[in-house]
Amino acid sequence: MLTKKMLEDAARCKVMECIRCTMKHDNGQDGCLAEVAQTALAYRAMMERLEYVTAGSLITCPVCGLSPALGHMKNCELAALLKEV
Protein backbone atom coordinates (compact mmCIF):
# COMPACT_ATOMS: atom_id res chain seq x y z
CA MET A 1 0.00 0.00 0.00
CA LEU A 2 1.38 3.36 -0.98
CA THR A 3 1.62 6.36 1.32
CA LYS A 4 0.02 9.72 0.54
CA LYS A 5 3.45 11.11 -0.42
CA MET A 6 4.07 8.21 -2.82
CA LEU A 7 0.69 8.74 -4.46
CA GLU A 8 1.39 12.47 -4.80
CA ASP A 9 4.74 11.68 -6.44
CA ALA A 10 3.06 9.21 -8.78
CA ALA A 11 0.50 11.88 -9.71
CA ARG A 12 3.38 14.16 -10.72
CA CYS A 13 5.02 11.39 -12.73
CA LYS A 14 6.85 12.66 -15.84
CA VAL A 15 6.99 16.09 -14.20
CA MET A 16 9.64 15.16 -11.64
CA GLU A 17 12.74 13.06 -12.09
CA CYS A 18 12.57 9.46 -10.87
CA ILE A 19 15.71 10.12 -8.83
CA ARG A 20 13.73 12.42 -6.48
CA CYS A 21 10.62 10.22 -6.44
CA THR A 22 9.62 8.24 -3.35
CA MET A 23 8.32 5.46 -5.61
CA LYS A 24 11.80 3.97 -6.29
CA HIS A 25 11.44 0.84 -8.47
CA ASP A 26 13.98 -1.31 -10.26
CA ASN A 27 11.61 -1.61 -13.21
CA GLY A 28 10.84 2.12 -13.44
CA GLN A 29 7.41 3.50 -14.26
CA ASP A 30 5.91 0.08 -14.99
CA GLY A 31 6.31 -0.82 -11.30
CA CYS A 32 4.83 2.52 -10.28
CA LEU A 33 1.70 2.00 -12.35
CA ALA A 34 1.05 -1.45 -10.90
CA GLU A 35 1.53 -0.24 -7.33
CA VAL A 36 -0.68 2.82 -7.83
CA ALA A 37 -3.40 0.62 -9.35
CA GLN A 38 -3.20 -1.85 -6.44
CA THR A 39 -3.50 1.00 -3.93
CA ALA A 40 -6.43 2.53 -5.84
CA LEU A 41 -8.24 -0.83 -5.85
CA ALA A 42 -7.65 -1.22 -2.10
CA TYR A 43 -9.08 2.27 -1.48
CA ARG A 44 -12.04 1.46 -3.72
CA ALA A 45 -12.77 -1.75 -1.80
CA MET A 46 -12.68 0.25 1.43
CA MET A 47 -15.04 2.88 0.02
CA GLU A 48 -17.45 0.14 -1.10
CA ARG A 49 -17.60 -1.10 2.51
CA LEU A 50 -18.35 2.47 3.65
CA GLU A 51 -20.97 3.21 0.96
CA TYR A 52 -23.78 2.92 3.51
CA VAL A 53 -23.19 3.25 7.25
CA THR A 54 -25.39 2.97 10.30
CA ALA A 55 -26.13 6.31 11.92
CA GLY A 56 -28.27 5.68 14.99
CA SER A 57 -31.10 3.52 13.70
CA LEU A 58 -30.73 4.63 10.06
CA ILE A 59 -28.54 3.21 7.32
CA THR A 60 -27.42 6.03 5.01
CA CYS A 61 -24.73 7.15 2.61
CA PRO A 62 -22.20 9.18 4.63
CA VAL A 63 -21.89 11.70 1.78
CA CYS A 64 -25.41 12.38 0.46
CA GLY A 65 -27.40 11.01 3.41
CA LEU A 66 -29.85 8.85 1.43
CA SER A 67 -30.79 5.27 2.29
CA PRO A 68 -29.93 2.22 0.13
CA ALA A 69 -33.62 2.00 -0.86
CA LEU A 70 -33.44 5.51 -2.35
CA GLY A 71 -29.96 5.14 -3.82
CA HIS A 72 -27.69 8.16 -3.99
CA MET A 73 -28.36 11.76 -4.95
CA LYS A 74 -27.36 12.54 -8.55
CA ASN A 75 -24.47 14.71 -7.35
CA CYS A 76 -23.17 12.30 -4.67
CA GLU A 77 -19.38 12.18 -4.88
CA LEU A 78 -19.23 8.72 -3.31
CA ALA A 79 -21.65 7.31 -5.86
CA ALA A 80 -19.58 8.87 -8.66
CA LEU A 81 -16.42 7.33 -7.21
CA LEU A 82 -18.00 3.87 -6.98
CA LYS A 83 -19.70 4.04 -10.37
CA GLU A 84 -18.91 0.90 -12.39
CA VAL A 85 -19.02 2.42 -15.88
C-alpha positions in Angstrom: 0.0 0.0 0.0 1.4 3.4 -1.0 1.6 6.4 1.3 0.0 9.7 0.5 3.5 11.1 -0.4 4.1 8.2 -2.8 0.7 8.7 -4.5 1.4 12.5 -4.8 4.7 11.7 -6.4 3.1 9.2 -8.8 0.5 11.9 -9.7 3.4 14.2 -10.7 5.0 11.4 -12.7 6.9 12.7 -15.8 7.0 16.1 -14.2 9.6 15.2 -11.6 12.7 13.1 -12.1 12.6 9.5 -10.9 15.7 10.1 -8.8 13.7 12.4 -6.5 10.6 10.2 -6.4 9.6 8.2 -3.3 8.3 5.5 -5.6 11.8 4.0 -6.3 11.4 0.8 -8.5 14.0 -1.3 -10.3 11.6 -1.6 -13.2 10.8 2.1 -13.4 7.4 3.5 -14.3 5.9 0.1 -15.0 6.3 -0.8 -11.3 4.8 2.5 -10.3 1.7 2.0 -12.3 1.0 -1.4 -10.9 1.5 -0.2 -7.3 -0.7 2.8 -7.8 -3.4 0.6 -9.3 -3.2 -1.9 -6.4 -3.5 1.0 -3.9 -6.4 2.5 -5.8 -8.2 -0.8 -5.9 -7.6 -1.2 -2.1 -9.1 2.3 -1.5 -12.0 1.5 -3.7 -12.8 -1.7 -1.8 -12.7 0.3 1.4 -15.0 2.9 0.0 -17.5 0.1 -1.1 -17.6 -1.1 2.5 -18.4 2.5 3.7 -21.0 3.2 1.0 -23.8 2.9 3.5 -23.2 3.2 7.2 -25.4 3.0 10.3 -26.1 6.3 11.9 -28.3 5.7 15.0 -31.1 3.5 13.7 -30.7 4.6 10.1 -28.5 3.2 7.3 -27.4 6.0 5.0 -24.7 7.1 2.6 -22.2 9.2 4.6 -21.9 11.7 1.8 -25.4 12.4 0.5 -27.4 11.0 3.4 -29.8 8.9 1.4 -30.8 5.3 2.3 -29.9 2.2 0.1 -33.6 2.0 -0.9 -33.4 5.5 -2.3 -30.0 5.1 -3.8 -27.7 8.2 -4.0 -28.4 11.8 -5.0 -27.4 12.5 -8.6 -24.5 14.7 -7.4 -23.2 12.3 -4.7 -19.4 12.2 -4.9 -19.2 8.7 -3.3 -21.7 7.3 -5.9 -19.6 8.9 -8.7 -16.4 7.3 -7.2 -18.0 3.9 -7.0 -19.7 4.0 -10.4 -18.9 0.9 -12.4 -19.0 2.4 -15.9 
